[in-house]
């Protein structure tokens, strides 16, 4: 069998799982179109607000100062919250800028340091916990900012329901319009927030995102802290929450803004790390999750969100590659235009669930204006991103090691010129 025949065989083989995932996204997109997001009622009157500690872990990221400034403006009782910047920086300029800021806000902002970066972000969070006075811990990645009423909104579910262990706000973006890469980065996240998260929320298994989240301090201690060395400590902790039967509340109408990767290297690194970390977390807890207290639908969505869903990238990538090889390796012959159009239309309908999902996601978030640029990015650098995701997934499956790779933030340049990448995100 020549290369044309082999590519034809593989193309049709990969068409099967691609069609399956496309059908899944057709269903998910249709559900999103027909459903309405439910917002949480908010009335902050007459509440005895609990003590809160805001943790901002950072690694060579002066943009953490911007995050802390945003937190200082919260309309929460001033005596009821404090801010800790966990500075793992190796750049003395960054540490000095953070120290100067803390001195100007003495009594509200403190700085903790470990002198190393072991355990990555999770290790930093565990270290800050030793100095945290609040009964509720709120965590921000350094590039995030939040609206003035954020703290009251995210704390109220804890006051209303003692069974609530964690609360997660929705993410929005500060730099989505920087370039084609940032538009693709934000589109991928909006796809997740618009199509997958609402289902997880409805089923009672929404995940933490790692920023814009709040957790009861007692619960963190009860479950043994954050898993140091995990590349996605938020997902790993969420799985432990599900196993133990605690409740995570997702607030889709409370939004925090952060940066998305704006370079191809940054986007590939982020997506590879997420695929690896999420898959490793699921594999570690898979027995307890699949045999535990969750319902069948909950188990299916947890597995899909943390691992199985990444296979769609792998199969779609192979489907496109083998399709291209098949098309260009066919013997020279007159093209039957009618048959070509008919077959292409058939394949398009079978596989365009991914495209429909993206269109619906952007429409739901009122971001339709970036559809064209996102589509261009998907059809070009999207191949490399899918490859990176697949590498992360299969490294996790086969137990290969992966270290935390830093992603630079545009906001860092507002404080100190950056010579190298830094950051936890």
C-alpha positions in Angstrom: 0.0 0.0 0.0 1.4 3.4 -1.0 1.3 6.6 1.0 -1.9 7.6 -0.6 -3.6 4.4 0.5 -2.2 4.5 4.0 -3.2 8.1 4.5 -6.7 7.3 3.2 -7.0 4.5 5.7 -5.8 6.6 8.6 -7.9 9.5 7.6 -11.1 7.5 7.7 -10.0 5.8 11.0 -9.4 9.2 12.7 -12.7 10.5 11.3 -14.6 8.2 13.7 -13.4 9.7 17.0 -13.4 13.2 15.5 -17.1 12.7 14.5 -17.8 11.5 18.0 -16.3 14.6 19.6 -17.9 16.8 17.1 -21.3 15.3 17.9 -20.6 15.9 21.6 -19.9 19.6 20.9 -23.0 19.9 18.7 -25.1 18.7 21.7 -23.2 20.9 24.2 -23.5 24.0 21.9 -27.3 23.3 21.4 -27.7 23.1 25.2 -25.9 26.3 25.6 -28.1 28.1 23.1 -31.3 26.9 24.7 -30.3 27.4 28.3 -30.0 30.6 30.4 -27.3 31.3 33.0 -28.7 31.5 36.5 -27.2 34.4 38.5 -26.9 34.3 42.3 -29.1 36.7 44.2 -27.0 39.2 46.2 -28.0 41.2 49.2 -25.1 42.2 51.4 -27.2 43.8 54.2 -27.1 42.6 57.8 -24.2 40.2 57.3 -21.5 39.6 59.9 -18.6 39.4 57.4 -15.9 36.8 58.2 -12.2 37.5 58.3 -10.5 37.1 54.9 -6.9 36.7 53.8 -6.1 37.4 50.2 -3.1 35.5 48.9 -1.2 36.6 45.8 1.6 34.1 45.0 4.2 35.5 42.6 7.5 34.6 41.0 9.4 37.4 39.4 6.1 39.2 38.7 5.9 42.9 39.7 2.4 42.9 38.2 1.4 41.4 41.6 1.5 45.0 42.8 -1.4 45.9 40.4 -3.3 42.9 41.8 -2.8 44.0 45.4 -3.8 47.6 44.5 -7.1 46.3 43.1 -7.7 44.3 46.3 -7.2 47.4 48.5 -10.2 49.0 46.8 -12.7 46.2 47.9 -15.8 47.6 49.6 -15.4 44.9 52.3 -14.9 46.1 55.9 -11.3 47.2 56.0 -10.6 45.6 59.4 -11.9 42.2 58.1 -9.4 41.5 55.3 -5.6 41.5 54.8 -3.4 40.9 51.8 -0.3 38.6 51.6 2.0 38.7 48.6 4.0 35.4 48.6 7.2 36.4 46.8 9.3 33.6 45.4 11.1 36.0 43.1 14.8 35.5 42.2 14.9 39.0 40.7 15.9 41.5 43.4 14.3 44.4 41.5 10.9 42.7 41.7 11.3 41.9 45.4 12.3 45.5 46.1 9.3 46.9 44.2 7.0 44.6 46.2 8.7 45.5 49.5 8.3 49.2 48.8 4.6 48.8 48.0 4.1 46.8 51.2 5.8 49.5 53.3 3.4 52.1 51.8 0.5 49.9 52.8 1.8 48.7 56.2 -1.0 47.0 58.2 -2.9 45.9 55.1 -0.2 44.2 52.9 2.5 41.8 54.1 5.1 39.9 52.2 6.2 36.3 52.8 9.3 34.7 51.3 10.6 31.1 51.2 14.0 31.7 49.6 13.2 29.0 47.0 10.5 28.0 44.6 10.1 24.3 45.6 6.6 23.0 45.2 5.8 25.8 42.7 2.6 27.8 43.3 1.2 25.2 45.6 4.3 25.3 47.9 3.9 29.1 48.0 0.3 28.9 48.9 1.0 26.4 51.7 3.7 28.7 53.0 1.4 31.8 53.0 -1.2 29.7 54.9 1.0 29.8 58.0 0.6 33.6 58.1 -3.0 33.8 57.1 -5.4 35.1 59.8 -8.6 34.8 57.7 -11.1 32.0 58.0 -11.7 32.4 54.2 -8.7 32.3 51.9 -9.0 34.2 48.6 -6.4 33.5 45.9 -5.4 35.5 42.9 -2.8 34.9 40.3 -0.6 38.0 40.1 -1.9 39.3 36.8 -5.6 39.5 37.9 -7.7 42.4 39.0 -11.2 42.3 40.5 -14.2 44.7 40.8 -14.8 46.6 44.0 -17.7 44.4 45.2 -15.8 41.1 44.4 -15.0 40.2 48.0 -18.5 40.5 49.3 -19.9 38.6 46.3 -17.5 35.7 46.7 -17.7 35.5 50.5 -21.5 35.5 50.8 -22.0 31.9 49.7 -19.9 30.8 52.7 -22.1 32.8 55.1 -25.4 31.5 53.5 -24.4 27.8 53.5 -21.9 26.2 55.9 -21.6 23.2 53.5 -19.9 25.4 50.9 -16.2 24.7 50.9 -15.1 26.8 47.9 -16.4 29.5 45.6 -15.1 30.3 42.1 -15.6 33.5 40.1 -15.7 33.5 36.3 -12.6 34.7 34.4 -12.6 37.6 31.9 -9.6 39.0 30.1 -7.4 42.1 30.1 -5.5 41.7 26.9 -7.5 39.6 24.6 -7.2 42.1 21.7 -3.4 42.3 21.8 -2.9 40.0 18.7 -4.1 36.9 17.0 -2.5 34.7 19.7 -4.3 36.5 22.6 -7.6 36.2 20.7 -7.1 32.5 20.3 -6.1 32.2 23.9 -9.2 33.9 25.1 -11.5 32.0 22.7 -10.2 28.7 24.0 -11.1 29.8 27.6 -14.5 31.2 26.6 -15.2 27.8 24.9 -14.7 26.2 28.2 -16.6 28.7 30.3 -19.6 28.9 27.9 -20.0 25.2 27.1 -18.4 23.0 29.7 -18.5 24.9 33.0 -22.3 25.4 32.9 -22.8 21.7 32.6 -20.4 21.1 35.5 -22.2 23.7 37.5 -25.6 22.2 36.8 -24.3 18.7 37.8 -22.7 20.1 41.0 -19.1 19.5 40.0 -17.6 22.9 39.0 -13.8 23.1 39.3 -11.6 25.7 40.8 -9.6 27.7 38.3 -6.6 28.7 40.5 -7.4 32.4 40.6 -10.5 34.4 41.6 -11.3 31.6 44.0 -12.1 31.4 47.7 -11.7 28.4 50.1 -12.4 27.8 53.8 -9.0 27.8 55.6 -10.2 24.9 57.8 -10.9 22.8 54.7 -7.5 23.4 53.2 -5.9 22.2 56.5 -8.3 19.3 56.8 -7.4 18.0 53.3 -3.7 18.4 53.9 -3.0 21.6 52.0 -2.3 22.2 48.4 -0.4 19.4 46.6 3.1 20.7 46.1 4.6 19.9 42.8 1.3 19.7 41.1 1.1 21.7 37.8 -2.6 22.3 38.3 -3.1 22.4 42.1 -6.6 23.9 41.6 -7.9 20.8 39.7 -6.2 18.4 42.0 -7.8 20.1 45.1 -11.2 20.2 43.3 -11.0 16.4 42.9 -10.4 16.0 46.6 -13.3 18.2 47.3 -15.6 16.0 45.2 -14.3 12.9 46.9 -15.0 14.2 50.3 -18.5 15.5 49.4 -17.9 19.3 50.0 -19.6 21.9 47.8 -18.0 24.2 45.2 -20.1 27.2 44.1 -19.5 28.7 40.7 -20.5 32.4 40.3 -20.8 33.1 36.6 -22.0 36.7 37.2 -18.9 37.6 39.3 -16.0 38.2 37.0 -12.3 38.8 37.5 -10.0 39.8 34.8 -6.6 38.4 34.1 -4.1 38.1 31.2 -4.0 35.5 28.5 -0.9 34.3 26.7 0.0 36.6 23.8 2.9 34.7 22.4 2.8 31.3 20.7 5.4 30.0 23.1 3.3 31.1 26.1 0.1 29.7 24.8 1.6 26.3 24.0 3.3 26.2 27.3 0.1 27.0 29.2 -2.0 24.5 27.3 0.6 21.7 27.6 0.9 22.3 31.4 -2.9 22.3 31.9 -3.3 19.1 29.9 -0.5 17.4 31.8 -1.6 18.7 35.3 -5.3 17.9 34.8 -4.7 14.5 33.4 -2.2 13.6 36.2 -4.6 14.8 38.8 -7.4 12.7 37.4 -5.2 9.6 37.1 -4.2 10.0 40.7 -7.8 10.2 42.0 -9.5 8.2 39.2 -10.2 5.1 41.4 -11.8 7.1 44.1 -13.7 9.3 41.7 -15.1 6.5 39.5 -15.9 4.2 42.4 -17.0 6.9 44.8 -20.1 8.9 45.7 -20.6 10.9 42.5 -23.4 10.0 40.1 -22.7 8.5 36.7 -23.2 11.8 35.0 -20.9 13.6 37.4 -18.2 11.0 36.9 -18.5 11.3 33.2 -18.1 15.1 33.3 -15.2 15.0 35.7 -13.4 12.5 33.5 -14.2 14.5 30.4 -13.1 17.9 31.9 -9.8 16.6 33.3 -8.6 14.1 30.8 -10.8 12.5 28.1 -11.6 15.8 26.5 -8.0 16.3 25.6 -8.2 13.4 23.2 -10.3 15.6 20.8 -7.1 17.7 20.2 -5.1 14.5 19.4 -7.6 12.9 17.0 -8.4 16.2 15.3 -4.7 16.9 14.7 -4.1 13.5 13.2 -7.3 13.7 11.2 -6.2 17.0 9.6 -2.7 15.8 8.9 -3.7 12.6 7.3 -6.4 14.4 5.3 -3.8 16.8 3.9 -1.4 14.0 3.0 -4.2 12.1 1.4 -5.3 15.1 -0.7 -1.8 16.0 -2.0 -0.7 12.4 -2.6 -3.5 11.4 -4.9 -2.6 10.7 -8.5 -3.0 13.5 -11.0 -6.5 13.2 -12.5 -9.3 15.5 -13.4 -11.2 16.6 -10.2 -14.9 15.8 -10.1 -16.1 19.1 -8.8 -19.6 17.9 -7.9 -18.3 14.9 -6.0 -15.6 17.0 -4.3 -18.1 19.6 -3.1 -20.5 16.9 -1.9 -17.9 15.0 0.0 -16.4 18.1 1.5 -19.8 19.3 2.7 -20.5 15.9 4.2 -17.2 15.9 6.1 -17.7 19.5 7.2 -21.1 18.7 8.7 -19.7 15.7 10.5 -16.8 17.5 12.1 -17.9 21.1 12.5 -19.2 20.7 16.1 -15.9 22.2 17.2 -16.6 25.3 15.0 -20.2 25.6 16.2 -19.0 25.4 19.8 -16.6 28.3 19.2 -19.2 30.5 17.5 -21.7 29.9 20.3 -19.1 30.5 23.0 -18.1 33.9 21.5 -21.7 34.9 21.0 -22.6 34.1 24.6 -19.8 36.3 25.8 -20.6 39.1 23.3 -17.2 38.6 21.6 -18.3 37.7 18.1 -16.0 40.4 16.7 -12.9 38.2 17.3 -14.4 35.2 15.5 -12.5 35.7 12.2 -9.1 36.3 13.9 -9.7 33.3 16.2 -10.6 31.1 13.2 -7.4 32.2 11.3 -5.4 31.4 14.4 -7.0 27.9 14.8 -6.3 27.1 11.2 -2.6 28.1 11.5 -1.0 28.0 14.9 -3.9 25.9 16.2 -2.0 22.9 14.8 0.9 23.6 17.1 -1.3 24.3 20.1 -3.1 20.9 19.6 0.2 19.2 19.3 1.4 20.8 22.5 -1.8 19.7 24.3 -1.4 16.2 23.0 2.2 16.1 24.3 1.1 17.2 27.8 -1.7 14.6 27.8 0.4 11.7 26.8 3.3 12.6 29.0 0.8 12.5 31.9 -0.6 9.1 30.7 2.8 7.6 30.5 4.0 9.1 33.8 6.7 11.3 32.3 7.9 14.3 34.4 7.1 17.9 33.5 8.3 21.0 35.2 6.5 24.3 35.7 7.1 26.6 32.7 6.8 30.3 33.3 4.6 32.6 31.2 5.5 36.3 31.0 2.7 38.9 31.7 2.3 42.1 29.8 1.5 43.9 33.0 5.1 43.3 34.3 6.4 45.8 31.8 4.5 48.6 33.5 6.7 48.1 36.6 10.1 46.7 35.6 11.5 45.9 32.1 11.5 42.1 31.8 14.6 40.2 30.6 13.1 36.7 31.1 9.9 34.9 31.6 8.4 34.8 35.1 5.2 33.7 36.6 3.1 30.8 37.9 0.1 30.9 35.6 
